[in-house]
Every structure is written in C-alpha cells, then in structure tokens.
Amino acid sequence: MLGSNVSTVGGLLRGLANGREWECSCIQVYLTLSRRWAVAPLHAEFCAEFRTAWAATEIRVVIAHVPFLVNLASPDPFVYRRSIERLATEVHHATALGVQYVVLHPGSARGTDRGGAIARVSDALNEVRRRNASSQTMVLIETMARQGDTLGGTFEELAAILDGVEDTAFIGVCFDTAHVFAAGYDLRGYGGYDSVMQRFDTIVGTRRIRAFHVNDSKIPFGGRADRHAAIAEGEIGLRTFHALVRDDRFFDVPKILEIPERDTKSLPGLQLLRQLEQTPEPVDEPSRPGQMALYEVFG
C-alpha cells in the first residue's frame, strides 16, 4: 500500500484530491494547524462531507500527523498538559473523520532523565486513551533519529514507551526508514534490511508496525539528524526500498513518502516504488542517484 504526505492547502478535501491525483492508496495529512495550540471546532456536517469525498477515491487509509509542538516527554508541566490536551483533540478529530492512524513524535526529554521522560510519554498516552475510550483510531509512535534529547531513537526506548501503555490496541509504531538509518541501524541492502527488521522484531515486534515513512536519508549512516531525501537520492539505496515494498509481512501496511520537494518528486518516487513492488528479482543500485534510477533499473 503506497502513498504520500499530501498538501492540505485549501482544506482537507484538497488533500484527498491531491492523493487521488497521484493514485495513492494511502495518504498522510495534518488535521489541524501545526504551529498553534488552539484548534478550531470540527462540525458534523464537515465530517460527513469528508467521509463522502473519501469514499469516492481509491484511498484506503488516511493517516494524520500530530503537530511537532506536542511534546509528551516535556518536563515543563504547562507544555506537558497542553500536549496531552492537543493529542486528545487530534485523536477525537481523527475518530470523527474516520482516520485510522495518528502519527506522533514521542518528544524530547529536554535535558532530564530519559527514564522519567519515557514514563511521562506512556502516562500521557494512557490519559489520552481514557479520554477517547471508544475510539478505533490508533496512535503510532514514530521511530526517531537519535537527535539531541529526542526519545524513540533506539528500539529499546520505543519498546519501553509501548510497554507503559495499558491498552495495546491503542498504540503502534510508524517506522521511518531515514530516521532508523540515521539513528545507527544499517538498513542498506537486502542483508541490512533483513538484519534490522530481525532486531526490531526481537525488541519491539514487527507486528506493531502499522505504517512506514519511506524516506531516503541525506545524512550518512549513524549521523543522528533528521534530513529526508527522495528515493534513490540519499545514502540508503534502492535495494532497501525494494526489500520493504516486497516484504509480505507489510503488504497491507501503509507506506508513506515524506520527502523534500514533495510537489515535484513524490509522484516520480511513487512510480519508482510501484515498479519495485512489481519486480521479483534483485535490483542493482543505480550508478547515478536521483530519478535516473527509474530508467537505469527498469530500462
């Protein structure tokens, strides 16, 4: 299941139209303004309009990304409480719209003890669940790049957050390829992909992966920075993405492009991934990076 982060300039209905234009089977959007704590009310009439418009597309899954200002690991009581309120609202909105998944960066410890910060995240997620007890929407914790005090850069930290959440049906993982690579897990090549997935399965469980962010990396291996690149334009290479899109375990798991120059490079990136998805034999790495890879691999 392949798709992309899409623009919602002009509203959420515009996001559906953009996803349809790129023939996405899944999309990622922001449901609310990303740089403000205040959230506009969601009206039943719009929810019905959105669901009707969605049903008229081939899009099977809509994923919402939580704004980056939410920090469930924050030691600041004011920021912590506002973050819980905002996530609870995001889940409520997603539920009303029928959005299946909400992707969350776990947050930054801000120089405090990481164990205590992990506990804050889990406790906050438990509260959000209690406030959305009947929701079928899942919160997906995103794997991070081990940048600064950000949590979730190791599989062990991710497992610790998940283990602290009481309702396992409410929580899952969004596996970001660029972040995992930058964090020090060498995904390169078929062997690298298999090794990292085996390690993830042992520590966290691949069954908990409910979405992927399919991104190449501008950062060299282990660089601990969050810098995405278009497919075949970064440090990871085509074979990793070929292994991912051909992995039967994740056939029905949404795979979302989240790349720079979204409006010009997402469609070629999707076309490349679709070709890889239909190619059973191993592929060679292109001699030149970039969109030339599409022609070098498939003639």
C-alpha positions in Angstrom: 0.0 0.0 0.0 1.8 3.1 -1.3 1.1 6.8 -0.8 2.5 10.2 0.2 2.2 13.0 2.6 0.0 15.5 0.7 -0.7 19.2 0.9 -3.9 20.3 2.5 -3.6 23.9 1.5 -7.2 24.7 0.7 -8.5 22.2 3.3 -8.7 18.5 4.0 -10.8 17.8 0.9 -7.9 19.2 -1.1 -5.7 16.7 0.5 -7.9 13.9 -0.7 -7.9 15.3 -4.2 -4.1 15.5 -4.2 -3.8 11.9 -3.1 -6.3 10.8 -5.8 -4.3 12.7 -8.5 -1.2 10.7 -7.5 -3.2 7.5 -7.4 -2.3 7.0 -3.8 -3.8 4.1 -1.8 -2.9 5.9 1.4 -2.1 9.5 2.4 -0.8 11.5 5.3 -2.2 14.9 6.3 -2.3 17.4 9.1 -5.8 17.6 10.6 -5.1 20.9 12.5 -2.8 23.9 12.2 0.7 22.7 13.1 2.1 25.8 14.8 -0.8 26.8 17.1 -2.1 25.2 20.3 -5.7 26.4 19.6 -7.8 24.1 17.5 -10.9 25.1 15.5 -14.0 23.0 16.3 -14.9 20.2 14.0 -18.5 20.1 12.7 -20.6 17.0 12.0 -21.5 18.4 8.6 -17.9 18.6 7.5 -17.1 15.1 8.9 -19.9 13.7 6.7 -18.7 15.7 3.7 -15.1 14.4 4.2 -16.2 10.8 4.6 -18.3 11.0 1.4 -15.4 12.6 -0.6 -13.0 10.0 0.7 -15.3 7.1 -0.3 -15.3 8.4 -3.8 -11.5 7.8 -4.1 -9.2 4.8 -4.2 -7.6 5.9 -0.9 -7.9 3.1 1.6 -6.1 4.7 4.6 -5.7 8.2 5.8 -3.0 8.9 8.4 -2.8 12.1 10.4 0.5 13.5 11.7 0.4 15.2 15.1 2.0 18.7 15.1 5.6 18.9 16.3 4.8 21.3 19.1 3.2 18.3 21.0 5.9 17.0 23.5 4.6 14.3 25.8 8.1 13.9 27.3 8.3 17.6 28.4 9.4 18.2 32.0 7.5 21.6 31.8 4.1 21.0 33.4 2.5 23.6 31.2 3.8 22.2 28.0 3.0 18.6 29.2 -0.6 19.4 29.9 -1.1 21.3 26.7 0.5 18.4 24.8 -1.9 15.9 26.3 -4.9 18.1 25.5 -3.8 18.6 21.9 -3.2 14.9 21.4 -6.6 14.0 22.9 -8.1 16.5 20.5 -6.2 15.1 17.5 -7.5 11.6 18.3 -11.0 12.9 18.7 -10.9 14.7 15.4 -9.4 11.6 13.7 -12.1 9.4 15.1 -14.9 11.7 13.9 -13.4 11.8 10.4 -12.7 8.0 10.2 -8.9 8.5 10.1 -7.3 5.2 11.1 -3.9 6.3 12.5 -2.4 9.3 14.2 1.5 9.5 14.0 3.3 11.0 17.0 6.9 12.0 17.6 7.4 10.8 21.2 9.0 14.1 22.3 12.2 15.4 23.9 13.4 14.9 27.5 14.8 18.5 27.4 17.9 17.5 29.4 16.1 15.5 32.0 16.4 11.8 32.9 15.3 9.7 29.9 13.7 7.0 32.0 11.4 9.6 33.6 10.7 11.2 30.2 9.7 7.8 28.8 7.3 7.3 31.8 5.7 10.7 31.1 5.0 9.7 27.5 3.4 6.4 28.5 1.4 8.1 31.2 0.2 10.8 28.8 -0.9 8.1 26.3 -2.8 6.3 28.9 -4.7 9.5 29.8 -5.4 10.2 26.1 -6.8 6.7 25.7 -9.1 7.1 28.7 -10.4 10.3 27.2 -11.1 8.6 23.9 -12.1 5.2 25.3 -14.3 4.1 22.4 -12.1 5.3 19.6 -10.8 2.9 16.9 -8.0 5.3 15.9 -4.5 4.2 16.9 -1.6 6.4 17.9 1.6 5.4 16.2 4.9 6.3 17.8 7.4 7.2 15.2 11.0 5.9 15.2 13.4 8.8 15.6 16.9 9.7 14.5 18.5 10.0 18.0 18.9 13.7 17.6 19.6 15.6 20.8 17.3 14.7 23.7 14.6 13.2 21.4 13.2 9.9 22.6 12.5 6.9 20.4 15.8 6.8 18.6 16.6 3.3 19.9 14.4 0.2 19.6 14.7 -0.3 23.4 13.3 3.2 24.1 10.5 2.6 21.7 9.7 -0.7 23.4 9.8 1.0 26.8 7.2 3.6 25.8 4.9 0.9 24.3 5.3 -1.3 27.4 4.0 1.5 29.6 0.7 1.9 27.6 -2.1 -0.1 29.2 -4.2 -0.6 26.1 -2.1 -2.3 23.4 -4.9 -1.9 20.8 -4.5 1.9 21.1 -0.8 2.0 20.3 1.6 1.0 17.5 4.7 2.1 15.5 5.4 4.2 12.5 8.8 3.0 11.2 10.7 5.8 9.4 13.5 4.4 7.3 15.5 7.7 7.2 15.3 8.1 11.0 16.2 4.5 11.8 19.2 4.7 9.4 20.4 8.0 11.0 19.9 6.5 14.4 22.5 3.8 13.7 20.6 0.9 12.3 22.2 -0.1 9.0 19.3 -0.8 6.6 21.5 -0.8 3.5 21.0 -3.6 1.1 18.9 -6.8 1.4 21.1 -8.2 4.2 21.0 -4.9 6.1 17.2 -4.7 5.8 16.7 -8.3 7.0 19.1 -7.8 9.9 17.5 -4.6 11.2 14.0 -6.0 10.8 15.0 -9.1 12.8 16.4 -6.9 15.5 13.3 -4.8 15.6 11.1 -7.9 15.8 13.1 -9.2 18.8 13.0 -5.9 20.7 9.6 -4.4 19.7 7.8 -6.8 17.4 7.2 -6.2 13.7 3.5 -6.9 14.2 3.4 -3.5 15.9 4.4 -1.6 12.8 1.2 -0.1 11.4 2.7 2.4 9.0 6.0 3.3 7.3 7.6 6.6 6.4 9.5 5.6 3.3 12.3 8.1 3.1 15.9 8.1 1.9 18.5 9.9 4.0 20.6 12.9 3.3 22.5 12.1 6.5 25.2 9.4 6.4 24.8 6.2 8.4 24.5 7.0 12.2 24.5 10.7 11.6 21.7 11.3 14.2 19.9 14.0 12.3 16.5 14.2 10.7 17.1 15.0 7.0 15.0 13.2 4.5 15.8 12.6 0.8 13.8 11.5 -2.2 14.0 7.8 -3.0 17.4 7.0 -4.7 18.7 10.4 -3.9 20.2 9.6 -0.5 22.5 7.3 1.5 20.3 4.2 1.9 20.0 2.9 -1.7 17.3 1.2 -3.8 17.7 -2.3 -2.5 16.4 -1.4 0.9 13.2 0.0 -0.5 12.8 -2.9 -2.9 13.1 -5.3 0.1 10.5 -3.2 2.0 7.8 -3.0 -0.7 8.3 -6.7 -1.5 8.0 -7.8 2.2 4.9 -9.9 2.5 4.6 -9.0 6.2 3.9 -5.4 5.3 1.8 -5.8 2.1 -1.2 -4.1 3.6 0.7 -1.7 5.8 0.7 2.0 4.6 4.0 3.2 3.2 4.1 7.0 3.0 6.6 9.1 1.2 7.6 12.1 3.3 10.2 13.8 1.2 11.6 17.2 0.4 10.3 18.8 -2.8 7.1 16.9 -2.2 5.1 18.5 -5.0 7.7 17.7 -7.7 9.3 14.5 -6.5 6.6 12.5 -4.8 4.9 11.3 -8.0 8.2 10.0 -9.6 9.1 8.5 -6.2 5.8 6.6 -6.1 6.2 5.5 -9.7 9.6 4.1 -8.8 8.3 2.3 -5.7 5.4 0.8 -7.8 7.9 -0.5 -10.2 10.0 -2.0 -7.4 6.8 -3.6 -5.9 6.3 -5.4 -9.2 9.9 -6.6 -9.6 10.6 -10.0 -8.1 14.3 -10.3 -8.9 17.0 -8.4 -7.0 17.8 -4.9 -8.4 21.2 -3.2 -8.8 22.0 0.1 -7.2 21.9 2.9 -9.8 25.2 4.3 -10.9 23.8 7.8 -10.5 21.5 9.0 -7.8 18.2 10.7 -8.4 15.2 10.0 -10.6 17.5 8.5 -13.3 17.3 5.4 -11.1 13.8 4.7 -12.5 15.3 4.3 -16.0 18.5 2.6 -15.0 16.7 -0.1 -13.1 13.8 -0.7 -15.4 15.2 0.4 -18.8 
